[in-house]
Amino acid sequence: MYRRRDDPRGRMVADITNDLRRYSADAQHIGHAFANLHGLNPTDLQALIAVMDAELLGEPITPGRLGEQLNLSSGSVTALIDRLERAGHIRRDRDTADRRKVFLHYADQGAALAMSFFGPLGRRTDAVMARFTDEELAVVHRFMTTMVASMREHRDAVRATRPESPRRAAD
């Protein structure tokens, strides 16, 4: 994406961009290894990540919201959720205030599989972060939050320019 430049900032920007690309590719390989080990396809993995992210934010995800995030039709989302629920990765819970509303949560079995697989990576991540001060981590966090928002904006723009919506093709 970025070619190396002669000025120090340009070199740093290129190096960071390349590091982000390598990190993303390596994270994708690790995710695929987990998926392959447990008979999951890439969409299953993305769904599990969306469920986990929602739970970490304290805002459980609904099937409709999951479909929006993954750009899937309601029928495809239902099949996806059924498959992940049968495999013990997620569970459906009804909202106590509105019984018509359903929330998706990580099931205990799915969480245990994820912890077993990703635990060593979590320990490595903790060890790396321990080498940085709180102030340095605050800057990294601000940078990553902004980069994630930028990437999602680009993803949404790419989706919006597709001539045929994948939601229809997924049915």
C-alpha positions in Angstrom: 0.0 0.0 0.0 2.7 2.4 1.0 6.0 2.6 -0.7 9.0 3.4 1.4 9.8 7.1 1.3 13.0 8.9 2.0 11.8 11.0 4.9 11.8 9.6 8.4 8.0 10.0 8.8 7.3 8.4 5.4 9.5 5.4 6.4 7.7 5.1 9.7 4.3 5.2 8.1 5.3 2.6 5.5 6.8 0.4 8.3 3.6 0.7 10.4 1.4 0.0 7.4 3.5 -3.1 6.6 3.4 -4.2 10.3 -0.4 -3.9 10.3 -0.7 -5.9 7.1 1.5 -8.7 8.5 -0.3 -8.6 11.9 -3.7 -8.9 10.0 -2.4 -11.8 7.9 -1.0 -13.7 10.8 -4.2 -13.1 12.9 -6.2 -14.4 10.0 -4.0 -17.6 9.7 -4.5 -18.2 13.5 -8.2 -17.7 13.2 -8.4 -20.1 10.2 -6.4 -22.7 12.2 -9.0 -22.5 15.0 -11.8 -22.7 12.5 -10.3 -25.7 10.7 -9.7 -27.4 14.0 -13.4 -27.1 15.0 -15.0 -27.5 11.6 -15.9 -23.9 11.1 -16.0 -21.9 7.9 -14.8 -18.3 7.6 -18.3 -16.8 8.1 -18.8 -19.0 11.2 -15.6 -17.5 12.6 -16.6 -13.9 11.8 -19.9 -14.6 13.5 -18.2 -15.9 16.7 -16.0 -12.8 16.7 -19.0 -10.6 16.4 -20.8 -12.4 19.3 -17.6 -12.1 21.4 -17.1 -8.4 20.6 -20.7 -7.6 21.5 -20.5 -9.5 24.8 -17.2 -7.7 25.6 -19.0 -4.4 25.1 -21.9 -5.6 27.4 -24.3 -5.3 24.5 -25.3 -8.8 23.3 -25.9 -9.0 19.6 -29.2 -9.9 18.0 -29.5 -12.2 14.9 -30.6 -9.1 12.8 -27.6 -7.1 13.9 -25.3 -10.1 13.2 -26.7 -10.3 9.7 -26.0 -6.6 9.1 -22.5 -6.9 10.3 -21.8 -10.0 8.2 -23.8 -8.7 5.2 -26.0 -11.8 5.2 -29.7 -12.4 4.5 -32.0 -13.4 7.3 -32.2 -16.9 6.0 -28.4 -17.2 5.9 -28.1 -15.8 9.4 -30.7 -18.4 10.7 -28.8 -21.2 9.1 -25.5 -19.9 10.5 -26.9 -19.5 14.0 -28.5 -23.0 13.9 -25.2 -24.5 12.8 -23.2 -22.7 15.6 -25.7 -23.5 18.2 -25.8 -27.2 17.3 -22.0 -27.3 17.5 -22.1 -25.8 21.0 -20.4 -22.5 20.1 -23.3 -20.1 20.8 -26.7 -20.0 22.5 -29.8 -18.0 22.0 -31.3 -16.2 25.0 -34.6 -14.4 25.0 -34.7 -10.8 26.3 -36.3 -10.8 29.7 -38.1 -7.5 29.0 -39.2 -8.4 25.5 -39.6 -12.1 24.9 -39.7 -11.6 21.1 -36.2 -10.3 21.1 -33.3 -12.9 20.9 -29.7 -12.3 21.9 -26.8 -14.4 20.9 -24.1 -15.4 23.5 -21.0 -17.6 23.6 -22.0 -21.0 24.9 -19.8 -22.4 27.7 -18.5 -25.2 25.4 -17.6 -22.7 22.7 -15.9 -20.3 25.2 -13.9 -23.2 26.6 -12.7 -24.2 23.1 -11.7 -20.6 22.4 -9.9 -20.2 25.7 -8.0 -23.4 25.2 -6.9 -22.4 21.7 -6.3 -18.7 22.2 -5.1 -18.7 25.8 -1.4 -19.0 24.9 -1.8 -16.1 22.4 -3.4 -14.1 25.2 -0.5 -14.7 27.5 1.9 -13.6 24.7 -0.1 -10.5 24.2 -0.1 -9.7 27.9 3.7 -10.2 28.0 4.2 -7.8 25.1 1.9 -5.1 26.6 3.7 -5.4 30.0 6.7 -3.9 28.3 4.9 -0.6 27.6 4.0 2.2 29.9 0.4 3.2 30.5 1.0 6.3 28.5 2.4 4.4 25.5 -0.5 1.9 25.6 -2.9 4.9 25.6 -1.4 6.2 22.4 -1.4 2.7 20.8 -5.1 2.3 21.9 -6.0 5.6 20.3 -4.2 4.7 17.1 -5.8 1.2 16.9 -9.3 2.6 17.6 -8.9 5.1 14.9 -7.5 2.5 12.4 -10.4 0.1 13.1 -12.9 2.8 12.5 -11.2 3.8 9.3 -11.1 0.1 8.1 -14.8 -0.3 8.9 -15.7 2.8 7.0 -13.7 1.5 4.0 -15.4 -1.9 4.3 -18.8 -0.3 4.3 -17.9 1.9 1.3 -16.7 -1.2 -0.6 -19.9 -3.0 0.3 -22.0 -0.1 -0.9 -20.3 0.0 -4.3 -20.9 -3.7 -5.1 -23.2 -4.1 -8.1 -25.1 -7.0 -6.5 -25.6 -7.3 -2.8 -24.0 -10.5 -1.3 -27.2 -10.6 0.9 -29.1 -11.9 -2.2 -26.3 -14.1 -3.4 -26.1 -15.8 0.0 -29.6 -17.2 -0.2 
